[in-house]
C-alpha cells in the first residue's frame, strides 16, 4: 500500500513540475477574480464568487494551449489570466461575442 501512495505522490509532483505554468495561471486568475468580486462589493452569493473565479482560472489555463499554437511564450497565460480575472467572465463574454459577430459578418 505504501508503494501505491508513493507512486501517486510522485505522479502528482511530476505532473506539477511539467505543468507549473498552467497551475500559476489558474491560481493567479482565481485569486484575482475572487478579490475583484470582493473589492467591488456586490452582494454575490459565495457560490457565484467561486464559480466565476474557477471559470476565470480555466480560461487562463486554456489560453496556454492557444499561445503554444501561435508559437508565443506560454508564460503569457499568467498575464492573460490576470487580465481575464480583472475584467470578469461577463465582460469576456461580451468581448468574445462582439468578435464572433465581426467574424460572422466578414465571412457571410
BELKAKA-V583863 format. One record per backbone hydrogen bond with DSSP energy under -0.5 kcal/mol. CO is the residue of the C=O (numbers start at 1). NH is the residue of the N-H. E is the energy in kcal/mol with one decimal. If there is no record, write none. Layout:
CO:NH:E  CO:NH:E
This chain:
1:5:-1.9  2:6:-2.2  3:7:-2.4  4:8:-2.4  5:9:-2.4  6:10:-2.6  7:11:-2.6  8:12:-2.5  9:13:-2.5  10:14:-2.6  11:15:-2.6  12:16:-2.5  13:17:-2.2  14:18:-2.1  15:19:-2.1  17:20:-0.7  19:23:-1.8  20:24:-2.6  21:25:-2.7  22:26:-2.3  23:27:-2.4  24:28:-2.6  25:29:-2.3  26:30:-2.9  27:31:-2.6  28:32:-2.4  29:33:-2.6  30:34:-2.3  31:35:-2.6  32:36:-2.5  33:37:-2.4  34:38:-2.2  35:39:-2.8  36:40:-2.5  37:41:-0.8  37:42:-0.6  42:44:-2.0  45:49:-1.8  46:50:-2.0  47:51:-2.7  48:52:-2.5  49:53:-2.0  50:54:-2.6  51:55:-2.6  52:56:-2.4  53:57:-2.0  54:58:-2.5  55:59:-2.3  56:60:-2.0  57:61:-2.1  58:62:-2.5  59:63:-1.8  60:64:-0.7  61:64:-0.9  61:65:-0.6  62:65:-0.6  62:66:-1.1  63:67:-2.6  64:68:-2.1  65:69:-2.2  66:70:-1.9  67:72:-3.2  68:71:-1.5  73:76:-1.6  74:77:-1.8  75:78:-1.3  75:79:-0.7  76:80:-2.9  77:81:-2.4  78:82:-1.8  79:83:-2.2  80:84:-2.7  81:85:-2.4  82:86:-2.1  83:87:-2.1  84:88:-3.1  88:92:-2.1  89:93:-2.4  90:94:-1.8  91:95:-2.4  92:96:-2.8  93:97:-2.4  94:98:-2.2  95:99:-2.3  96:100:-2.3  97:101:-2.2  98:102:-2.0  99:103:-2.3  100:104:-2.3  101:105:-2.4  102:106:-2.0  103:107:-1.9  105:108:-0.7
